[in-house]
Amino acid sequence: RIYHKAVRQRHVLLSGCRDYETSADAVFDGRPNGALTKALVEVLRARTDSTWAQASSAIGTFLHEREYEQHPVLSGPGAMCSRIVFGGSEEA
C-alpha cells in the first residue's frame, strides 16, 4: 500500500518555460544571462512589492515584448503565489 500524507506546501516554483519549450540564454548589456533571470531582475527593479503571481505575469510580458518564445510557469499553492517575492510571509 502507498499512503499519501497531506503536506502543507510552503514554496513556489518559477520555471523559465513550459515543459515543451526551451529557456533562452541571451546577452543583455554585453553580459550573458538567462532570459528569465534578466526579466525577473527587471520586473523586481520596477516594482519591488510584486507578488509571485504579478511577477510571473510581468515576466511573461517582458519576454513576449522581446520576442522570446518561452512562457514562464508559476507553480504552488494560491496563498504562496499571493505573497510578495522574497517578502517573507506577507500577502499583498
Backbone torsions as a table, in degrees:
resi	resn	phi	psi	omega
1	ARG	NA	144.5	174.6
2	ILE	-112.4	126.8	178.2
3	TYR	-108.4	136.5	178.1
4	HIS	-110.2	120.5	178.4
5	LYS	-96.3	130.7	177.2
6	ALA	-65.0	128.9	-179.4
7	VAL	-120.5	130.7	177.1
8	ARG	-76.2	114.3	-179.4
9	GLN	-76.8	134.7	-178.5
10	ARG	-128.9	36.8	-178.0
11	HIS	-149.8	164.0	170.1
12	VAL	-125.1	158.7	175.3
13	LEU	-126.7	122.3	175.5
14	LEU	-111.7	109.1	-178.6
15	SER	-97.3	148.8	-178.6
16	GLY	-70.3	-19.4	-176.2
17	CYS	-162.5	170.4	174.7
18	ARG	-72.4	165.5	-176.6
19	ASP	-54.7	-35.1	-174.8
20	TYR	-97.8	9.9	178.6
21	GLU	-110.4	175.9	176.2
22	THR	-120.8	134.7	175.2
23	SER	-77.4	130.6	-175.1
24	ALA	-83.1	143.1	164.7
25	ASP	-95.8	148.5	-176.4
26	ALA	-151.0	171.0	175.1
27	VAL	-119.2	123.8	177.3
28	PHE	-123.8	128.5	-179.9
29	ASP	53.6	36.9	177.6
30	GLY	77.9	5.4	-178.0
31	ARG	-119.8	138.0	177.7
32	PRO	-73.2	137.4	178.2
33	ASN	-149.0	161.6	164.4
34	GLY	-78.2	145.2	-179.6
35	ALA	-61.9	-39.8	178.2
36	LEU	-63.2	-43.8	-179.9
37	THR	-60.6	-47.2	178.5
38	LYS	-59.8	-45.7	-179.4
39	ALA	-62.0	-44.3	-180.0
40	LEU	-60.7	-45.5	179.5
41	VAL	-60.7	-46.2	-179.1
42	GLU	-65.3	-41.3	179.0
43	VAL	-62.5	-45.3	-178.4
44	LEU	-72.4	-27.8	173.8
45	ARG	-66.8	-39.6	-178.2
46	ALA	-72.5	-34.2	-177.6
47	ARG	-147.4	96.7	-174.8
48	THR	-72.2	-14.2	-179.2
49	ASP	-101.3	22.7	179.3
50	SER	-66.7	141.3	169.4
51	THR	-80.6	168.4	177.2
52	TRP	-59.7	-41.1	-179.4
53	ALA	-64.8	-43.8	178.3
54	GLN	-64.5	-43.0	180.0
55	ALA	-63.8	-42.4	179.3
56	SER	-60.5	-43.5	178.5
57	SER	-64.2	-44.6	179.8
58	ALA	-65.8	-35.3	176.4
59	ILE	-63.9	-43.6	177.0
60	GLY	-58.0	-42.3	178.0
61	THR	-64.4	-45.3	178.6
62	PHE	-55.6	-48.6	-178.7
63	LEU	-66.2	-42.2	180.0
64	HIS	-62.8	-44.5	-179.7
65	GLU	-62.2	-24.6	-179.9
66	ARG	-102.2	12.7	174.0
67	GLU	63.0	33.0	171.8
68	TYR	-83.6	135.7	-177.7
69	GLU	-96.2	56.9	176.4
70	GLN	-141.5	152.1	-176.7
71	HIS	-129.2	115.7	-179.7
72	PRO	-63.5	150.6	-179.8
73	VAL	-126.3	124.7	177.4
74	LEU	-105.4	126.6	179.5
75	SER	-125.9	142.7	177.1
76	GLY	147.5	168.8	179.9
77	PRO	-65.2	147.7	-177.9
78	GLY	-52.2	-40.1	-179.2
79	ALA	-63.1	-36.6	179.1
80	MET	-72.5	-37.2	-179.7
81	CYS	-68.6	-18.7	178.7
82	SER	-88.3	-2.1	179.7
83	ARG	-84.4	153.2	178.8
84	ILE	-68.3	135.9	179.7
85	VAL	-57.4	126.3	-179.5
86	PHE	55.3	22.4	-176.0
87	GLY	-104.1	20.4	178.7
88	GLY	73.5	-138.1	-173.7
89	SER	-97.7	4.9	179.3
90	GLU	-67.6	144.3	173.6
91	GLU	-109.6	145.6	-180.0
92	ALA	-79.9	NA	NA
